[in-house]
Amino acid sequence: MKNKERYTVLTQKQKVLIHTDDISEALRIREEHKQEGAYIEDRKSKEKHKKDFFR
């Protein structure tokens, strides 16, 4: 079943950490899990917040 929340925070291995509508909460979770390569996926703008862990 598809979640209705706008933001999804995922790890590099596609593990879902949280579904939320609050960008500040999503940014906090991404910062806490940055060692796992966490990024934010936005339902309205798919690539806007995605940042690669390895550059």
C-alpha positions as a LaTeX table, in Angstrom:
\begin{tabular}{lrrr}
\hline
Residue & $x$ (\AA) & $y$ (\AA) & $z$ (\AA) \\
\hline
Met1 & 0.00 & 0.00 & 0.00 \\
Lys2 & 1.34 & 3.42 & $-0.98$ \\
Asn3 & 1.96 & 5.96 & 1.78 \\
Lys4 & 0.34 & 9.37 & 1.38 \\
Glu5 & 3.10 & 11.30 & 3.14 \\
Arg6 & 5.17 & 13.57 & 0.91 \\
Tyr7 & 8.69 & 12.79 & 2.18 \\
Thr8 & 10.30 & 9.39 & 2.64 \\
Val9 & 13.75 & 9.03 & 4.19 \\
Leu10 & 15.66 & 6.02 & 2.84 \\
Thr11 & 19.13 & 4.58 & 3.35 \\
Gln12 & 21.56 & 3.73 & 0.55 \\
Lys13 & 20.24 & 0.14 & 0.67 \\
Gln14 & 16.61 & 1.32 & 0.17 \\
Lys15 & 15.63 & 0.71 & 3.82 \\
Val16 & 12.76 & 3.06 & 4.74 \\
Leu17 & 13.48 & 5.06 & 7.90 \\
Ile18 & 10.39 & 7.29 & 8.05 \\
His19 & 7.41 & 8.59 & 6.06 \\
Thr20 & 6.43 & 12.17 & 6.93 \\
Asp21 & 4.91 & 15.41 & 5.68 \\
Asp22 & 7.27 & 17.51 & 7.84 \\
Ile23 & 10.49 & 18.48 & 6.01 \\
Ser24 & 12.26 & 19.52 & 9.23 \\
Glu25 & 11.68 & 16.05 & 10.72 \\
Ala26 & 12.86 & 14.42 & 7.50 \\
Leu27 & 16.03 & 16.54 & 7.50 \\
Arg28 & 16.71 & 15.63 & 11.15 \\
Ile29 & 16.35 & 11.89 & 10.46 \\
Arg30 & 18.56 & 12.17 & 7.36 \\
Glu31 & 21.26 & 13.91 & 9.43 \\
Glu32 & 21.08 & 11.22 & 12.15 \\
His33 & 21.55 & 8.46 & 9.56 \\
Lys34 & 23.99 & 10.15 & 7.18 \\
Gln35 & 26.65 & 7.46 & 7.83 \\
Glu36 & 24.23 & 4.98 & 6.18 \\
Gly37 & 23.85 & 7.22 & 3.11 \\
Ala38 & 20.36 & 8.42 & 4.01 \\
Tyr39 & 18.52 & 10.65 & 1.56 \\
Ile40 & 15.07 & 12.20 & 1.23 \\
Glu41 & 12.72 & 11.17 & $-1.55$ \\
Asp42 & 10.05 & 13.76 & $-2.35$ \\
Arg43 & 6.83 & 12.45 & $-3.94$ \\
Lys44 & 6.20 & 15.74 & $-5.76$ \\
Ser45 & 9.76 & 16.26 & $-7.00$ \\
Lys46 & 11.57 & 12.91 & $-7.18$ \\
Glu47 & 15.23 & 14.03 & $-7.53$ \\
Lys48 & 15.16 & 17.37 & $-5.70$ \\
His49 & 16.44 & 16.22 & $-2.28$ \\
Lys50 & 18.36 & 13.11 & $-3.29$ \\
Lys51 & 22.08 & 13.40 & $-2.71$ \\
Asp52 & 24.58 & 10.65 & $-3.36$ \\
Phe53 & 26.47 & 9.33 & $-0.36$ \\
Phe54 & 29.60 & 8.58 & $-2.40$ \\
Arg55 & 30.92 & 11.44 & $-4.52$ \\
\hline
\end{tabular}
